[in-house]
């Protein structure tokens, strides 16, 4: 089986690149903090992304930008659960919950989410893998070192690509041991998380090596600081076309899902890039 069936959507891996729209219901995310942290604005943004061509919506209530402070469990639940419930009433689009807490994952799936997107790859909450296994939902396992507060001090790799592959392999095996079906595991090499500017570029150049893990792959380059570094652009919202170039590199490396802020623009990028690299 080389596909994932979620509600009305079939993600047929390798056929095309899928688009995940980012919905941060946070006051402090690096790019769009405070813009969508009411139910009304969040739903409007979700609607815009769906109309713009998103295949999935990723909802997160905890900022993971470098240095972000951790919020309480209660606050995270208060931010994400009402938005998930409302969006599910209005759309059958697959929803992923961007969280590192098993309690939030459980509540989000009960509210209508379909996928767990864990930026810690199961390392922050020891109950995450067993919870996801019992929920029988897909999980995105992302590579990180440390926490958002400490990760940018942990960029000392001897062999960047192979160390990340080995780390992901370990987490995949732990997830399977906990009872998660391998067909439901998606990997994310974690661009921007415990990687410096040059390492992010090296990752993008070598993204195809991660197919050795035998899992579909998600890449998140949208508006990230390494793009700003190249462009000399401090405003994340002005990194759209730099993001487009990075997305092209990811598609050339046969990435399966792109996680982005600027959905309509990246939809065009995908349509052209898929025609070049996937046909």
C-alpha positions, 0 to 999 in steps of 0.5 A: 500500500503506497497511499493514505486514505483520510476521509474523502482524500486519498494521498497517493504517494509519488503521484503528486506533491501534496500541500499542507496549509499552516494555521497557527492559532498562536499570538507569537508564531514567527511569521503570522503570530496573532493573525489567526488566534480567534475562531473567526479569523482562523476559520476564514484563513482555513477557508482561504487555504482550502479555496487556494488548493490546500490538501490538508490543514495543519493546526497548531497552538504552541509556537515552535519558533526558536526561543518560543516559550512553552504554554500550559496544556490548558492554554494549548487545548483552549486554542486548538480544540474549538478551531478543529471542531468548527473547521470539521463542521464546515469541511471534510479536509484532512486536519493535522494537529501540530502538537508534542503533547499526547493529551492534545493529540487525543483531544484533537482527534476526538474533536475531528482531527486526523493526523498528529504532527509532532515536531519532537518526533515523539521525544517530548512526551513518552506517551505520544507513540502509544497514544497515536497507536491506540488512536490508529491515526497517522503521525508525522515524526520530525527531527529535532535536537533539544527544544525550541528554546535550546535547539539553535545551540545544538547544530554540531553534526559530524555527518548531518544527513546520516545522523538525521537519518539514523535518528529518524530510523530510531524513532520510526522503530520506536513508533512501530514497537508502540503499535503504530502501523509503518504505513501511517508514519510520515517523516520530516527532516526538520528544516530550521530545527537545530540546523543552521543556515548552511545545514538547511541548504545541505538538507535540501540538496540531499533530501532524496537520501531520506527515501531510504527510510521507506516513509512518505516525507513532509518538508517545511521551508515556508518563510524560514530564516535561512531563506531570509538569510539568502535574500537579506530579508528580515520580514518573513512575509516577504520570503514568498518567492524564496520559499517557492525556490526552496519548495522546487528543490524539495519537489525535485528531491521527491518530497510528498507534502509541502507545509506552507503559509502561502497556499495559492502561490505554492499550488502554482509552484507544485503544478509546474514543478510536478510536471517537470520532476514527477512525469 
